[in-house]
Amino acid sequence: MTKNNNQVAIILVTSLFFIWGFALNLNPILIPHLKKACQLTDLQSSYVDSASYLAYFLLAIPAGQFMRRFGYKGGILLGLLLVAGGAFLLYPASAVRSYAFILLALFILFSGSAFLETAANPYITVLGDNEGATQRINFAQSFNGLAAFFAPLVGGTFILSGKTLTPAQEHAMSPDQLNAYLNKEASAVQVPYIIIALVVLSVAFWFYKTHVPEIHDDDDDENKKGESLIQRIVHLLAKKQLRTGAFAEFFYVGAQAGVLSFFIRFSERVAGMEEKSAAYLLSLSLLGFMAGRFIGTALMRAINPVKLLASYCIVNIGLLILSVATHGSFSVYALMCVAFFMSIMFPTIFSLGIRGLRSETKLGSSLLIMGIVGGAVIPPIMGKVSDLTSIRYAYLVPVICFAYILYFAYMNLKVKKLDIVTAH
């Protein structure tokens, strides 16, 4: 493989980190937007997250198995086609304003993202010398954080209209006027997602034309003693470290999805903010998330990562209670800070969960990744709480999530040294 081809391959694989990061972080824009366009409850609007994270949960192991048979390049190409296909389907789905159709399109899109995320982390490490592998993966991950910052910014500008009708205003409209308003709102997603689909297809084309090295898995010895995949999974889940780590990832991803997805709704209801302004604040919050990764990594050189994880949990519990208990813009600003203190949680929990797995690390990693199904479960719980009470009290649900992660950190306080795995 020539040096130029290698550089092109690194650029293409790095773009995958941006693609799935951008798609996933458009969800906090889609949730309030579709709530208006499809006249949904908070619970129903949260199904956007459910469709997205459920795809990750269901495809985590199948994606790995597919790539073992057809190669990582084949898996990436399939993933890109699924992402593009799901994005294209959002056009007709929004045109007929069918929420079920929209959720199906999102499920297909994020099924592709599951393939991309499964492949990209190991792939980037082999595109160059071994000494630079850690630098390359951290560089690529920074584009995931960059996408998280840009997605709400772009979505807030091109998808959100800034016009939200009160129930009284809706009732004052004629059926034709209301239908025209709803159709216009729904159609706002069409052009952005068509552009996303075309960009993804262009990446797929260049990936297909570019020669990249194949990864040859050397873990066939994991099938020791003739154990089936199910037997190996059962054997691994018997390990407390992995099992509690999977639960911690479940609660972390659930909290992350819930905190971010209802941010705009919270800002509107608690502080009276206009939705576009709230979207820009969400973008700044996610910029803090990205900065938190770098700052947290630096702090871990001087502070035990487990103690840092516990400290961040305590801070987030305090910030969330502050957001619930106070009023106005201060509540929103407190909520914005939560993202910074979430930044180190996924990779730190991940690294703790796979400790000591040795030859079963790869399968154990897949099981931990499946813990992100929390993103499909926690937001609907928050949505139901919001429908029954208010969006303010819904933010007590992530408090419970961070309390469990604090417990997980407490159980691991004896761990003195930890190699942080860069993931998600």
Buried (B, 14 or more C-beta within 10 A) or exposed (E): EEEEBBEBBBEBBBBBBBBBBBBBBBBBBBBBBBBBBBBBEBBBBBBBBBBBBBBBBBBBBEBBEBBBEEBBBBBBBBBBBBBBBBBBBBBEBBEEBBBEBBBBBBBBBBBBBBBBBBBBBBBBBBBBEEEEBEEBBBBBBBBBBBBBBBBBBBBBBBBBBEEBBEEEEEEEBEEEEBEEBBBEBBBBBBEBBBEBBEBBBEBBEBBEEBEBBEBEEEEEEBEEEEEEEEEBBEEBEEBEBBBBBBBBBBBBBBBBBBBBBBBBBBBBBBBEBBBBBBBBBBBBBBBBBBBBBEBBBEBBEEEBBBBBBBBBBBBBBBBBBBBBEBEEBEBBBBBBBBBBBBBBBBBBBBBBBBBEBEEBBBBBBBBBBBBBBBBBBBBBBBBBBBBEEBBBEBBBBBBBBBBBBBBBBEBBEEBEEBEBBBBB
